[in-house]
Amino acid sequence: MGLIQPLVHSTTPVTMPFAHQSHIFSSVTNADQEGSVIVELSTGHLAQKANQIISSKCGNAGGPEFQLSLISDENRIEIMSRNISNTIRFSLANVPFDKIAKFRITYSWSKKQNTSLLTVENLESGHLFQAEINDTASLSPLLLKNLLNSKGNTQISKAVSFIGVSDQVQPVGLAMAISPDATISTPVGQIAIQHLKIGDMVHTLDNGVQPIRWIGSQNVPALGAFCPVQMRAPYHQLQHNVFVNPKQRILVNNTNVEYLFGQDSVLVEAHHLLDHVSAIRRPKPGVSHQLFHILFDRHEIIKVSGCYMESLFIGGIANDPNILKTTLLRDVNPQTLPRHTQKVRPFLGPYEAAILQSEMQL
């Protein structure tokens, strides 16, 4: 397999934690050309039928306006976006909104591509749903600022826990996971992940030394479901504290794992290991974290600052070009991407992880 061309994609959304405060990370002055609105919400706070998630207007009737609605009994998300030159309406149907679950909704637009994209991600199952149209009505910088600060004629549902805006088309799906100062075990010693590049050799737990096929990074706010987990030394064999994506899976191999699941080891998402001691999460408005990830031909276990963690798992996403082009791998030739047909270890779901965490704390 040929080497994949590098992609280091670094973007930071402007974010808004609740209650209703704005913390600007980057300018939104170019949002009239392209941009994104990111909303996280819990369906446990939604009504059974129609729900207006966000509504924001500028000026009089017919002025810039943005509406995001969820029709629960039809499993449908609707978008209405209007600026001085155009109005668009479109929806994403057949989204299985669980009664109690957390979702991330991303609405992006690009004048250059003349496209608008609506993405819904189930933050617990990882399932992703999308709808795209060949039209756009960009959100003005003023409208975005009003949205962030709840100014003007702006209404936000109590189901919303996080809002972010950006003057770039934000990638969805695949998430970066490891802080730049975390060291990776290689044949030439421990090297900070930020200094690694495509083709570098890395020690893996199961398959010896393997070449990096792709490495990327992304800046994320320390808020909402983006907020990284700090894995703390010396727990989990860590040599120093490391920030990881909350969905990053950590290898756990103790007697509880064998007793409960009949496996030598399993992979557990970092946010399921939160215990206020070995793993903590501290949302910080105005703070962002750069996170990296590494892709191999197979899903692998690698040593990160002494702790065994998973490499980037992409499943068969390369077989779906429509989804692939909206992720951090969008600039990579799909023919050069691996197809991950097997998980390197069993993944624990929320229920199994809760049982394991309870046993580990006894």
N, C-alpha and C positions, 0 to 999 in steps of 0.2 A: 504494500500500500504506500502510495506517495505521501510525502509530508504535506500537511495542511498548512496553508498560508496563515500567518499569525493574525490575530484580531485582538487588540486590547481596547475594548470599548468602555469608556469611562464617562458616565453621565450621572448627575445628581438631581433628582427631582426637588423642586421647591415643596416644602411640606407644611402641613397644618395639623398639630395635635389638638385634641379637644381638652378643655373647653375653649373653642373659638379664639385661638391665638395664631398668628402667622409668624413663621420664622423663615426668612428668605435665604436660600443657599445659593441661588444663581438667578440671573436675569430672565424675565419672561418677555423681554421687549421684542423678540423675534417670533413670538407665538402666532402672529398673523400669517407666517409662512408654514410652520409646522409646530406640533406640540402634542401634549398628552395631559389628560386628567386621570388621576388614579384615585379610586375610592375603595376603602375596605369597610365591610359591614357584616353584622351578625344577623342571620335570618330569624333568630329567636326574638327579635324586637319588631318583627314585621307583621302587618295585618294579613288576613287570609286572602284578600283579593288585591285591589290596586294600591300601590304604595308610591308616593312621590319621594324619591331619594334625595334629589337635589333640584332646586329651581333658583336660577339667578338671572336678573335682568339689569340692563343699564338704560337709563333714560326713559322716554315715553314709549307708548305702544308702538311696536314695529322696530324698536331698537335692538341692539345685541342681546341675545337670550340663549340660555342653555338649560335643558331639562333632562333629567335622568329618572326614569320610572321603572318599577318592577311590578308586573302583574302576576302575583303569586299563584293564583289558581290556574293560570295558563303557562306557567314556567317561562315567562317571556320578559326580556329587558328591552326598553325602548329609549331611544335618543332623539332629542330635537335640538338642533343647533342653528342659530340664526345670526348672521352679521349683516352689514349694510348692503351686501351684494348678493347674498344667497341664503336659502333656508333648506336644510336637509332633515329628513325624518327616516329612521330605519330601526329595525328591531332584530333581536337575536332570540329565536324561539327554541323550545325543547331543551331548556337548561334545567336539569333536575336539582332544584333548590331544596336541599334537605331542611327539615323543620328547625334544626338547631345546628348551624354550621357557619363558618366564616368564609367569606368570599372576597376576592379582589376583582374589581371591574376597572378596566383600562380603556379609555376612549382616546384614540390618536388620529391626527389628521396631517396630511402633507399636500400642500399646494403643488409642489413640483411633480409628485406622482399622481395628483388628482384623486386621492383615495382617502377614505375614512374607515377606520377599523375599530370594532368593538370586541373586546375580549373579556370573558368571565372565567376566573380561575377558582376552583374549590381549594382553599388553602389547606384543607385537611387530607383530601384524597389525592390532590394533585391533578385532577381532571381539568381540561381546558376546552373552552368552546369559543368559536369566533364567527363573526359576520363582517364582510367587507363590501363597500360600494365604491363605484367610480365617480365620486362627487365629494365635495368638501365645503364646509362652512366653518372656517377657522374661528377660534375663540379669541377675542381681542385681549391685549394685555390688561386693559382696564377691567374687563369682565372677570378675568382670572384673579386679579388682585381683590376685586369685590368678593369673589367666591372664597378666597383664602381668609379674608378678614371679616366675612359675614356682613359686608357693607352693602348699601343699596338695597334693592329688593331681592334678598337672598334668603332662602329657606333650606334647612338641612335636616334630614330625618334623624331621630335619636338612635336609629340603627347604625348610623355611620360612626366609626371609631377613628378614621384616618382619611385625610384628603391630601393629595400631592399634585402639583402641577409642574410642567416642564415645557421649555421651548424646543424640545427635541422629541422625536418619536421614540418612546421608551420601549425597550425589548420586554417581552413577556415570557412566561414559561421557565425555561432553564435558569437557575440562579447561581451566581457565584457564591463561594462558601468560606474561604480561608483568608485570614488577615495577612497582609504583605510581609510582616516580620516573622511569620511562622516558618520554621525550617523543615525542609524535606530531605529525607535520607537518600543519598546518591552514592555511586561508587567513588566519588572524590570527596565525600564528606557531607556535612549538613549545609544546605544552601537555602537561603531565604527564598520563598516561593516567588517573590517579586523579581528575582534575578534569574529565574529559570526561563528557558526558551524552547521552542519547538525543536525536537531532535535530541535534547538532553536526555540522559539515561537516569532512571529513577528505580530504586529498590521497591519491589512489590512483595507482599507477604506470600502470595501463592505462586507467582510466575517469574520469580527472579528479577533480573534487571530488564526494564521495558522503556522504549523511547516515548517521549511526550509527543502526541499527535496534534494537540492544540492546547493553548493556554490563553485565558482571557481574564479580564477584571471588570468590575463595575463599582461605582460609588453608590451606597445606599444610606438613607437617613436612619438615625438611631431612634426610630419611631415606628409604631404600628407593627405589622407582621414582618416588616423589613428589619426591625431592630435586632442586631446580632446578639448571640449568647456568648458570654465570656466564660470559657472553660478554664478553670483555675488549677495551677500547679500546687502541690504535686499529685493531685487526683488524676485518675485515668493515665498514669505514667507521664504526665506532662512535665517538661523541663522548665517551662515558663507559661504564663497566661497567654491564651490565644482566643481571639474573637472568631466566631464561626457563624454562618447563616443558621437560623433556628431550625431549618430543614436538613442541615448537614447531618449525615448519619455517622455515629461513633460506634466502633466495634466494642462489644461487651462480651466477655467470656469468663464467667465465674460459675460457681456451683449452682447458683440460683437459675441461671440460664439453662443448664442441663436438666435440673429438676423440673422446671416449669414447662420447658418447650422441647426437651429431648434433643437439643442441639449443643454442639461444642461452643458456638458463638453466634451472635446475631448482631444486626445493625439497628441502632436506635437513634431517632432524630434528637438533636441536641436539646430542643425545647422540652422534650419529655424527660430530660435528666435534670431539670431545674430543681435545686434543693436549697438555695440561699447560701450554699457553702462551696461545693465543687463546680457548680454551674449557676451563673446569675445573669439577670437581664435588667439593664438599667436604661430605660428610655431617656434620651437627652435631646430636647429641642435645640436646633441650631448645630447639631453635631452630625457628621457623616462618617462612614467607614468605607474604606476601599477593601473589597474582597476579591480573591482570585479563585480559579479552579483549573484543574488539569484533566485532560482527556487522554485516554489510552485506547488501544485496539479493543481491549476488554474492560469490563468493570473490574476495578482492582481495589485492594486494600493497601494503603501507603502509610508510612510513619510520618506524622506531622508533629514536630517538636516533641517527639517521644510517644505520642498518642496515635493509635491506629484508627484511621478514618477511611471512608470511601473516596474513590476518585469520582469524577463526573460521570453520572449514568444518564445516557440519552435514549435508551431503548431503541425504538425503530423510527425516531422522529425524522431521520434522513429520508424515509420513504414518503413523507408528507411535505412536499415543497411549500404548500400554502402556510402550514404552521411554521416550518423551518425558517422562512423568510422574515418572521416576526420575532425571532429569538436572537440571542447574542451570537448565534452561529449563522446569521443571515448572509454574511459575506463569504462564507466557506462553500466551496463546490460540494454539493451533496454526494457526488461520486467518490470523493476522497474520505467521507465520514464513515466511521465504523457503524455497524448495527449491533447493538447490545441486546442479545437474545436471552442472556442469563444474568441474574443478579449474583454477585459474588458471595453473598450471605443472605439468609432470610431477613426481610424487613419486618420489624414489629409495628403493628398498628397502634392507635392511641390506647385502646383497651388493654392490649398485651403489655404495652410499655408502662402503663399505670400499675399493673400488677407487679411487674419486675421492679419498678422504682419503689413500691411499697415494701417488697421483700428486701431490697438492698438497704433500706433505712432501718430495718429491725435490728 
